Amino acid sequence: MFDLVSFIPRAVMQGIPLLYGSTGEILTEKSGNLNLGIPGVMYVGGICGVIGSFFYEQSVSAADMNAFLAIGIPMLCSLLGSLLMGLLYSVLTITLRANQNVTGLALTTFGVGIGNFFGGSLIKLTNSEVPSIALSATSAYFSKSLPFAESLGWFGQVFLSYGFLAYLAVIIAIVASYILKRTRVGLQLRAVGESPATADAAGINVTRYKYMATCIGSMIAGLGGLYYVMDYACGVWSNNAFGDRGWLAIALVIFTIWRPNVSILASILFGGFYILYLYIPSGLDLSVKELYKMIPYVVTLVVLIVVSMRKKREDQPPASLGLAYFREER
């Protein structure tokens, strides 16, 4: 029997990494940069957080762990790792004017390789019999929900039973939406994405805005990887466990028409699609269940087709998306 109260929290937890990834990619694309390396950035964000928490757990006992350090060290490592990935992409595509599509795909391959290399190295350090690392002591701080959530019944389970990173994702999406729509910085960023030559002529530093949007967007996406490991996966790192969530986050950008506030509900919707096969009766026929797993991808294809057929200008991507800016041609 379908239980909506238990389904929604699971859908939210599935959707939070997508929300982080899509919010970061929206900021990046608003500057005119198409960063297809978001899956790799999220992967690096996750493994950097794992590295930080691993060495902190090794240095102190679980009873002596400081809550501030247990949360702060993995978050700082995750932000720094994803920032470096954003800087690498920016140098290649903005300064050196490399092809953005090729660079993004290479960044994804590079990020996954980096994550698997360091993840495998940590697994060897622990002499684990299974190919994974369990950071349960650190994960407990990330996944801790509000203390009074259980006493509020279904309301607490649906709205208050998540770790702080889930609420942070919503706050970041709302703030990003406000900045893009209501502030001078957002207006200038959108101007850079629509026509960098015009923005440059108006005195806007195109290079600075592109660097800032890409790096900040990468840092936000990296937190999605950290959330997946520390909260959703309960602190367990396994190589290649992220699946295709990074690619779904990129598809979500188009689904939300480049609006971070819309991503909040859209990410939960996609998260629900991702686990819907668990709630649809399929009997003993495993092939039917595999078909149900295709639901989020079929929905993604339908959305891409529908969005591409829209003619309204506000529903279209930034005009200079994916194009390198040559100031000499202005």
N, C-alpha and C positions, 0 to 999 in steps of 0.2 A: 504494500500500500504506500502511495506517495505521501511523504511527510514533508510539508512545506517548511515547517519550523526548523527541521534539521537540514533541509536542502539549501536554504538561503545562506546560512553561515558557511557552508562548504563552497557555495558558489562565490561568495565574497572573498574567501581565502584563495580560491583559484584566480579570481579576477584582480587582486591587488598587484601582483607582479606585472600584469598587463597594463594596469593603470599607471604604474611608475614608468614603464617603458613607453607607453603612448604619450604621456605628458612630456617626457624628455624629448621624444622625437618631434612632437608638435612644436616645441620651442625651437628646436634645430631647424625644422623645415620652414618655419616662419622667417628665418633669416636667409632662406634660399638654398640651404645645404640639405641634401638628401642623404642621410646617414643610414645606409643599409647594414652598418656594423653594429646596430643596437643589440642583436642577440649576443655578439661577442663581448660587448661592453657589459651587459648584464651578467654574463658568465664570469668576467674578470672581477666585477663588483662582488659577486658571491664568493669566489675563491680568495680574494684579498681579505674579506671579512673572516673567512674560515682560518686563514693563516694567522691573523691577529689574535683571534680568540683561542686558537690552538696553543700558541706560545704563552698566552696569559694563563690558560688553564694548567699548562705544564709548570708554570712558575709558582703557583699558589694552590692550596687545597680548596676544595669546593666550599668548605665552611668559612674560609678566610677571604673569599672573593668579595671585592668591592663592587656594588651595583653600578656605580658610575663608570668605573673602568671596564666592567664586563660588557656594558653597552657602548661606551665611548670608543674603546680600542677597535672593535670590529667595524663600527660605523666610520671612524676616521680612516681606517685602512681601505674600506670599500670605496669611500669618496675619493681618496687619493688614487687608487687603482683605476677607477673609471675616469677620473680627471685626466690621467696620463693617456688613456685611450682616446679621449676627446681631443687632447692636444695633438696626438699623433695624427688623427684624422684631419684636424684643422691645418696642420703644417703641410700635409700632403695635398689637400684639396684647395686651401685658400692661398697659402704662400706659394706652393709649387704648382698649383693649378692642375693637379692630376684629375683623371676622370673619377667623378664621385661614385658612380655605380660600381666600378671595378675596385676602388679603394674601400668602399663599404663592405663588399663581399670578402675582400682580403682581410679586413679587420675582424670580421666574424670568424673566419677560419683561424686567424692568429689568436683571437681571444679564447676560442674553445681549446686550441692547442696549449696555450699558456695555462688555462685552468686545469686541463687533464694532466699536464706535466707536474705542476705543483701539487695537485690533488693526489696523484699517484705517489709522489715523493713523501707526502705526509702520511699516507697509508702505510708505506714501508717503514717510516719512523716508528709507528705505533705497533708494528709487527702484528697487525690485525689479521685474523683468519678470514674475514670477509672484506671485499673491496670497497670499504667505506670508512668514514670517520664519524664518530658520535661525539658531539659537543653539547651534551645534555645540560650541563651546569650553566653554560652561557645561554643556551636556548630558553631556559626557564625564565630568564629576565626579559627576553624579547617577546615571548608568548604569553606573559602574565596579563590577564584581563583585569577589569575593574573589580574590586573586592565584593561589591554589592550586586554584581550582574546576576548571580545565581538566584538571589532572593526575589528577582523581578519577573520570574517566569519566562514566558515566550518573548516578552519585550527585551529582557536582558540577554536572552540567548541570540536573538536576531540582531540587536543593535549594539550591545555592550560586551560581547564575549570575545573580543579580538585584542591582539597585542597593539602596542602604541604605534608601530610602523604602519598598520592599516589606517589608523586615523590620520597619521602624518601624510599618507598618500592623498587622502581626500583634501586635506588642508593645502597641500602643495598644488593640487589641480585647481582649487578655487582661487588661490593667490595668483597662479599663472594666468588664469582666465581674466582676472581683474586687471593684471598688469598689461596684458595684450590689448584689452578693450578700453581701459579707462585712464591709462597713464601716458605721459609723453614718451617714455622709454619704449613702451609697447607700440605706440604709433610709429616711432622711428624704426623699430625692428621690422614691423610689417612693411614699411616703405622700402627697407633694404631688400626684403624678400620679393617685393613686387617689381621694383626697378632700381637696382643698385646704382646705375648711372645717374638717375634723377636724384636719388638720395645723396649721392656724392656731390652733385652740383649744388645741393641745398646745404652743404656743409656738414653732413653726417659722416662720421668715420665708419665706412662700410666694413673694413677689415676688423675693427674692434668689435663691432656688433656681431659679426659672423663668428669670431672666436668666442665671445662671451656666450652666445646662444648655444653653440655647439658643445662647449665645455660644460656649461651648467646643465644642459640637456643630458649629457652623458653621465654626469654625477647623479642626476635624478634617476635615470635608467639603472645605474649601478645599484641603487638602493633596492630596486626590484629584485635583483639577484640575491642581495643580502636577506631580504624578507623571505624569499623562497627557502633558503637554507635554514635560517635561524628560527623562523616561525612556522611556515607551512610544513617543512620537512623535519621539524623538531630537532634541528642542529645536526642532521645527518647529511654528510657530503658524499655523493657517489658520482664518479665521472660519467658525463653524458646524461645526467638525470634531469636536466632542464627541459629536455624535449624541444618543442617548437614554439615555446611561449614568446620568445623574442620576435619571431616572424608574425605571430598573431598580434603582438603589440603594434607592429608597423601597419598591419592591415586595419587595426582599430583606429589609427590616425585618419584614414580615409573614411571609415564608417562614421566617425564623429564630425566630419567636415572641418577638421583642424580646430576643434573647440575643446579645450581641456575640461571644462565643466561638464560637457556632455559625456566625456570619457568615464566619469564616475559611474553612471548607470550602465553605460555600454560595456565597461569592463566586467561588471557583475553579470550582465547578460551573457557575455562570451564565456565567463567562468562557469555559468550554469550550463551552457551548451557543452562545455568541456567534460562535465561529469554527468550529463543527462543519461548517458548509456547505463549508468549504475542504477538508475531508478526506473528504467523501462524494462518490463518483463520480456525476457528472451528465451526462457526455458533452458534446455540443455544444448541448444544450437549456438555454438560459439561464433559461427560465421555471421549470424544476425547481430550479435553484440559488436563485432568488428565494424559492421555497417553503421551502427549507431554512433561509433566513435568518429565517423566521418562528418557528423552534423556540424561542428564548428567550421570545418573547412568548406563545406557546401554553402553554409550561410555566408562565409567570407567571399566566396566567388560570386554569389548572388548580389551581395552588397557592392562589390567592385563594379559589376555590370551596371547596376542601378545608378551608382554615383557617376559613372562615366557617361551616362545618358543625360544627366542633368545639364541644363544650359544656363542656369543662374550663375552670375559671376561670383557671388559670395560662397557658392558651393564648390568652386574650383580651387586647385592648389595655388600657392604663390607663383606668379608668372615666371620668375627666374629660378624656380626650383630645379636643382640638379645642374645648373649652368655656372661655369666659372666666370668670375668678373675680371675683365681686363680693363684697367683704368685707362690705358693708352688709347683704347678704342672709344672712349667717351666723347 
